[in-house]
Amino acid sequence: MASWGEASESRLIGKRVTRLSGKDKVTGKAKYTFDINEPGMLYGRILRSETAHATVLGIDLSEAEALPGVKAVIPLIEVGNKLRYQGQEIAAVAAETDDIAKDAIRLIYVDLEELPSVVTEADAMAADAPQIREDWAGNQSEPNVREDGDINAGFAEAAVEVEATYHTPVQTHVCLETHGHVAKWEDEQNLTVWASTQGVFGVRNDFAQHFELPANQVRVITEHMGGGFGSKFGPGIEGRTAVELSRITGKAVKLMLTRKDEHLVAGNRPSMTQQVRAGATSDGRLIAYDMKGYGTGGISSGAGFTGPYVYHVPNSRAERVNVAVNAGNQRAMRAPGHPQGAFAMDSLMDELAEKLGMDPVEFRRINDPNEVRQAQYTLGAQEIGWHRRNRVPGSGTGVKKRGMGLGSGQWGGGGGRGTEARVTINADGTVEAVTGTQDIGTGIRTVIAMIVAEEFGLDTTDVRVKVGDSQPGLPSGGSGGSQTTPSVAPVIKTAAAAAKQKLFERIAPLLEAPLGDLRVGRGTIYVVSDRTKTITWKQATGQLGMESVSEGGTWDEELRQNGAAGTQFAEVEIDTQTGALRIIKIVAVQDCGLALNRLTTESQINGGVIMGLGQAILEERFMDPQTGRMLNANLEDYKVPGTFEIPEIQSIVFDTHRKVTGVGEPPCIPTPGAIANAVYNAIGVRIRSLPITPDKILDALAEKA
Amino acid sequence: MEKFSYVNATSLEQVTSLLSESGWGEVMLIAGGTDLLAELKEYIETPKTLINLKTLPGMDSIEADASGLRIGALATVADISMHPTIQHHYTVLSQAAGSVATPQIRNVGTLGGNLCQRPRCWYYRDEATDCLKKGGDICYAVDGLSKYHAILGGDPVYIVHPSDLAPALIALGASVKIVGPEGEKSMSLEEFFTLPAANPFRENVLEPNEIVVEVSVPAPKPNTRSFYLKAREKGAPDFALSSVAGVFEMDGKTCKTASIVLGGVAPAPWRSKEAEAAVTGKMIDESVSQQAGAEAVIDAQPMNDNAYKVTLTQNLVSRAAMMAAS
């Protein structure tokens, strides 16, 4: 049975290994899509709607076409069709410089008949709201209802009840590298595209289908990319537009979204509003849960969120609807639905615990069926110093008050089939590992090198890893669902093992040893039954002569496992005069089975916590009901965490089994709930709406007083 | 941005002469450019000519002597924040300068630019929104989203003045030297700023052909304590939700004179004579400082989303007063 071996036997697996691309990234040598410049390349720009809802009566491209330096102008919407949100594509240009392209789109004249728009959930749900989706009755979808047990019987058993409404606003992904492509037709049948994408092969297949090309004649390259978080799976309209502009002009075209575009059209995390009534028995068992909720994913649907979450409720009913508004579509965003649901659930848990007079950790121990998290509660409480918390919320003295709270999360991350990989040993001793996955910043490139180096007794720098290119024709899935490592690592491992076996077969006769007795040492191959028979790695590979050994791998399910559990504890300090919230520390205890690279796993947890605290204390999309436009489509008023907001983060990789589970998403889930509960513990007033900003804190304190 | 021609300034006469060729917006001045470039890129301003002031000699000096400070309009925010004399004797100014934006912006942003910067209002900064400030019919913040807007002096435009240096300088009793085609003039910095009731389109009294060249600050009286308290949502970069510049001439715990100027809450830096009166001649204790806070917001008229600013400003003023006595 395949295994990753015991920790004691590992030289690299499970250790802290510096990211192989780190030096290139900090020195600027690493080339992102934004950095690609081809000879004679043109710049693409897209004219977007500033109107939230309108019918297009006419588009005049002539002035843009006449501008010197403009090489192509194409419409992206037909006359008679409707624009349904700010940012929707109207037309695109390709020009010799980005400045000319920007000037050109301002010379495109669009005749619109404005229609009434709704951009907030409340306005969309109002009785007299204009209907904005023709396929729905009103602006709400049919409710999705899930029932378990008997809630009436459950509430009859409840000793305490809580009724509350929790809200999280729309949040955008804020990828540091905006969405974009550089497209270049090599000839009429061969297309190369550099894409900032989470799915090289998915983008390749989309282009092949859309432009009616054989898939093997479309090459998509993503050597390095600056963040996707779920928003970069397909090429989008902007990707197809870049390719189309390149096709028309016969030149390479770079088309990157602006920061404003990015906020408006490149996806978002849907909002959530849920009204919950829940009950617990006098001995602290969660017994009944009744929730009605809604959220908006813009003009599309997909505004799902979890609830109940993590904790066991025998009797529950959950009813969710999607609300359509005139705003850009949601896309998957790091653990879709979970952080919103976790914030509501963990807030609710603390509210129930308080009514029961029970410690929040104890209340979770009673209701959490997950054994890993049970152990994590103990460790997390110890590391944050849970005994120091306010027994009575808000009881601290002085202007600045501190508090502690916790939250929980769960995720799958078990990976799946569909990755092809090849590990090659050359006669000169060099090694290559190739697969069509992509490194979206999580460090899979380094992990691949570690697996191969461990198998061969080499250093990670001895292994040349090639990812992020569809051309070798070794497909892999998109990097989403925390699936990359559990999908790719088993295939690399079996490919490396197979290549090693092939090499052993070649040199066993030379060493006059039975095949089963050969082992790799540190840069050597030796015979375990006779250690005098040792040759260097290069002597061994030299036996290959003019040949190489090159083997594929298979996805061995025994090497990975589904299911990651995490819990986080936060300590915060609130200035009760200014409402300023400072996060003192976050302890993040996260299980992901075998952390192949402990260093990049810790980085992943740090990143998740930072994203989670952004959602908790800063981030919110503001839509103006008067104009139908987003008011903060920038990084001034759409605030993301900076160095002042980021506290001490103690990222604890919680070891469980020695199988690989993905950890990309789960660390952002428990953070908002933990922070919200810590805020309550500090000031004794509960804020049930994210982000927890000074205005809300001051208003809450005023209400309490 | 639209195309423009770029002229290096050679003298103030040349600058005012070029400015006199047209009204607002045709010929504009650029120094650090941290505000103007964003306005150009967003098409909020579309000048035909930019005059680069950085080629004017000697306008970036900071002179300190027994009579006070003279700071050239081209002195950078960073230089002001790190000047030893300013740090020791004009603390409120040093703290205000240090709270501006980020080190990169402080390194290029200038005193003149900081005082003359345009509002951050999200309606004003949206090219497609034709708001009252830009010649349209309404201030969209009135019925719209007003979290970051004015609680004092708004009518009819509810922007807040974004400058951190202005409240600090006004609290220190600064005056500003302005040069126009007819020569130079000085006025108190407090009078330099105007409210939208007087002119909804501008934030100060500068004429289209005038330029700010220097700010003078009298030396503080002995036993003066000064502070700049700035509340914001994010450590940096972020503009003030509310800020308080307080300069207190103390005799022990008794306040002999005080000037208290608010930022981030009104379309101009907002001097609170009421708060000053509440502490002047009094021994500052908890109750006096509370009174000062309450007086500072006595005329506040919050909008839909910014009632929190009333509490916040009140508390900041009280805190500044307590700090003066501690």
HADDOCK unambig.tbl for C-alpha pairs under 7 A between the chains (distance, minus, plus):
assign (segid A and resid 50 and name CA) (segid B and resid 128 and name CA) 6.98 0.50 0.50
assign (segid A and resid 577 and name CA) (segid B and resid 312 and name CA) 6.67 0.50 0.50
assign (segid A and resid 577 and name CA) (segid B and resid 315 and name CA) 5.59 0.50 0.50
assign (segid A and resid 578 and name CA) (segid B and resid 231 and name CA) 6.76 0.50 0.50
assign (segid A and resid 578 and name CA) (segid B and resid 312 and name CA) 5.38 0.50 0.50
assign (segid A and resid 578 and name CA) (segid B and resid 315 and name CA) 6.87 0.50 0.50
assign (segid A and resid 624 and name CA) (segid B and resid 144 and name CA) 6.38 0.50 0.50
assign (segid A and resid 624 and name CA) (segid B and resid 145 and name CA) 6.72 0.50 0.50
assign (segid A and resid 626 and name CA) (segid B and resid 144 and name CA) 6.78 0.50 0.50
assign (segid A and resid 631 and name CA) (segid B and resid 122 and name CA) 5.77 0.50 0.50
assign (segid A and resid 632 and name CA) (segid B and resid 122 and name CA) 6.99 0.50 0.50
assign (segid A and resid 644 and name CA) (segid B and resid 235 and name CA) 5.11 0.50 0.50
assign (segid A and resid 645 and name CA) (segid B and resid 235 and name CA) 6.71 0.50 0.50
assign (segid A and resid 693 and name CA) (segid B and resid 233 and name CA) 6.75 0.50 0.50
assign (segid A and resid 694 and name CA) (segid B and resid 233 and name CA) 6.71 0.50 0.50
assign (segid A and resid 695 and name CA) (segid B and resid 308 and name CA) 5.20 0.50 0.50
assign (segid A and resid 698 and name CA) (segid B and resid 308 and name CA) 6.07 0.50 0.50
assign (segid A and resid 699 and name CA) (segid B and resid 308 and name CA) 6.12 0.50 0.50
